[in-house]
Amino acid sequence: MTSTRDEWKAELSRRFTAFVEAYERGSLEALSELFWHDDDIVVVGTHSNLHFIGWAQVEHSFRTQFGSLRDIRVTLRSEQFWHGGAPPSTMACLTVPAMDIALVAGGRPVTFEGIRVACAFERRGVEWRMVQMHWSLPRTEVLVDHKRR
């Protein structure tokens, strides 16, 4: 990883774009390359049933979503904001104040507008991967039941 501020931001922007593309394709394999597979990574959503700790739970959540949702399309409606990350830092945070997701759930089209996203990335050696992600949905409807294991 090079030492300029813009280069680390460009790298992490590429990683977030790769996340969006993998999510739209429903590619668990591609998502797997974007997260560290630790027991303490966290992915949290708005609803009480959307709190996953550790790669096994995060992977199960994405697998469950991809089994239920179709035609996922993500639209970023705001710029990305980056915090930290310039060398020698090993942590960085991305926030996206407004993102929309359109999809088909249960045979009906659904659109979520104005989703707020925050992601924490950790650099190990020269590679950055996500260790935390939070999505705040402006609605309360639960589309996918993530039964507790």
N, C-alpha and C positions, 0 to 999 in steps of 0.2 A: 504494500500500500504506500502510495506516495504521500508527501507531507503537506501538500497545499489544502487549504480549506475547501476550495471548490471541487477538488478531485474526490475527496471522501464523500461529499454531498452527492456528486454525480454517481458514485458507486452505489450509495444507498438508495438513490432515486431509481436506479436500474433494478435493485433488489425489490423495491416496492412495486415497480411496474411488473416485474416477473411474478410477484404474488398475485396481482390483479389478473394477469393473463392466465396463471395456473388455476385460480379460483373460477374464472369464467369457463375454462375448459373442463373443470371438474377433475383436474389431474392431481391426485394424491401424491404420486411420485414426484412431480415438480414442486409441490408444496413442501414435501419432505426435505428437499435441498435448501429450503429457505429458513428453516427453524433448527436451532440446536436441539438435540434429542435428549435433553436433560429431564430429570424427575421434578425439577422445580420451575420449569417454564410455565407461564400463565397466559391463558386466553379467556377473556371475560366479555360477555355481552350484556345487554340491558336487562334481560329477564333473569330471574333467580335460578332457572335451570341451565343457564349458560355461563358456567364458571368451571374451567377445566385446568387442572394442574398436572404437569408432566406430559411428555410427548405422547404416551399411550392414550391418555384422555383426549388430547388435542387431535391426534390422528383419528380416533373414534368419532369425534365430533364432525370433522370434515367428511369422513366416510359416510356418516349418517346423513349429512346435508346433501352430498352428491347422490345418495340413493333416493332422495325425496324431491330435490329441486331440479328444474330443467331450464335451459335457455337463459343462463345467468349472464347479465350484462352490467358492468360497473362503469359509472361515469363520475369522474372527479369534477366537482364544481368549484373548487377553490384551489389555490396554490398549496404546495406542501411547505411546511415549516420545519426546519431542522434545529436541534438543540444539542450542543456538545459534539463529540466525534472528531474534532480536529486533533491530530497527533499531539501529544502521546496518548490521548484518551482511548479507552477501549469500550466506551459506552456512547450511544447516541440515541436520540428520540426523534421520531417523526410525528407530526400532527397534521391531520387533514380535516379542516373545520366543516367541510360539506362534501359528501359523496352520496351518489344515488345508486341503488341497485334495483334492476328490473329482472324478474324471473317468473317462472311458472311453477306453482305449488298446488298439488292436488288438481291439476288440470285447469287452473284459473291463473290468469296473469296478475301479478302483484308488483307494485313499485314502492320502494322505501326511499323517501327523499330526505336529504339533510342529515345523513348519518355522520356522526363525528367519530374519527378514528385516531388512535394513538398507538404507536409501535415503538418498542425499545429494541435496539440492536446491540449486540455485543461482538467485539472483534477479538478473535482468538488467532494469534499469529497474524496472517494477512487477510483472513476471511471474516466477513461480517454475516451474521445470521440473527434472526429474531429470537428474543427470549420472553417477550411480553407483547400482547396485542389486546386492545380494548375497543369495542364498537358500541356506541350509544345510539340506539334506534329511537326515532321520535314517535314510534307507535308502541303499543303494548301487546299486540297480537302475536302469539307464538305459532310459527308455521311448522317447525320441526320439533317433535318431542324428543329431547335428549334424556332418555331414562337413565337414572343413576345406576351405576353398576355396583 
